[in-house]
Each structure stands twice: as structure tokens, then as C-alpha cells.
Amino acid sequence: MQTALDRNLLKQEKTVKKIESLKLELSNLKTQQVELENETVIKEFRSKKISLDDFLKIVRDNKKEEKKEKALIEKSKTETMKNNDWRNKVDEKNK
């Protein structure tokens, strides 16, 4: 007969596996979205007459924007980690 603790541990393991599976699926979907967006952009550019210089400028601007977004995400992650560290230190002092 399984104890409540054993059942709880099994549920936790199953939940962790589901989370990992969902994270993988989300990653795959995001990759697919980027590919579909790129395909759409390429189709739009093919249908328009645009100079190579203009196209390269658009690509460069897009890369700059992506770098800015990544930097903001990293900054946000760093700030969140610092806040969590600070909270943990406060919690430890209060114990």
C-alpha cells in the first residue's frame, strides 16, 4: 500500500515530466513561429520591388531590434534573480 508521501512524490515526478515536455513543445512551437514569420517576410519581399541596399538595411535594423529585445530579457532575468536572492537573504534572517 502506498503512503500519501509516495503518491505525492509520484505526482511530483509526473508533473515535472509534463512540464519538461510542455517546455520542449513550446520551444518547438516558437521555432516554428519564427520560421513561418521568416517565410512570410521573404514572400512579401519577393512580391515587391526593393533594392538590395534597402533590403539589407531592413535586415540590419531587424537584427538590432532583436539584440535590444534579448538584452532587455537578460536584464529582466538578472533583476529577478537579484530580487529573489535578496528575498532569500531576508527570509533567512527572519528565521
Order of alpha helices (4+ residues) and beta strands (2+ residues): alpha-alpha
